[in-house]
Amino acid sequence: MKETKETKDPMLLVPLYEHPADRPEEWERLIRSAGQLHSVVLNPDSGPGRAPDERFAAVAARLRDAGVPVLGYTDTDYGRRPHAAVVQDLLRHRDWYGADGAFLDQAAADPELLPHYGRLAVAARAAGARTLVLNHGVHPHPGYLRLADLLVTFEGPWDAYRDPAATPPPWTADHPARRFCHLVYAVPPDAPAAELAAERHAGVHCAVPGTGAHPWGTLPYALEAAG
């Protein structure tokens, strides 16, 4: 049975890839906005880094205290990164920052790698991930929904997102919108990103003004407007 259309604005998954010492005001605003957040991706150094960082540990603890899941960023390199290296990152995020979720980036989308990601999902849960997100950036094989709580099925610039051809495949309508997330950058002011995410059956999203190679150093418009 297909789910009826959800009308409320999507929740925010925020990947703020900036050091708290460099952007303290943005992190404070993020923590104050806990009620709007689905989760926050913690990414000290394209992963947990080589040693614990006290400033990241502090903001992670405050987010958790506010009821926001903290997702440890881990690159999977589309299935090419060794299982042991991914697991090491998961454990470091847990031990150093108390991460209670995992954000597996550059996730493969084809069915051949489902067993590999199934093993990673088991490892993530064993490492304490209550919230598991796979960032495919595109719509993957539907089998990936069995592995994770949330699939990122779009990551890209606003110009690509607004293309009418960028519509979800029919199988997504058989699942709740809260299982899908869209991450959009280079979004102009007043662009209807949240409305478009809801229309495209994504119950979680993030729309930021950032551009170039590092767009995720900016907060989503929804939080900038909150002040």
Beta strands, then each sheet from edge to edge (+ up, - down):
strand 1: 11-15
strand 2: 37-42
strand 3: 70-75
strand 4: 101-105
strand 5: 131-135
strand 6: 150-157
strand 7: 180-185
strand 8: 204-207
sheet 1: 1+ 2+ 3+ 4+ 5+ 6+ 7+ 8+ 1+
end
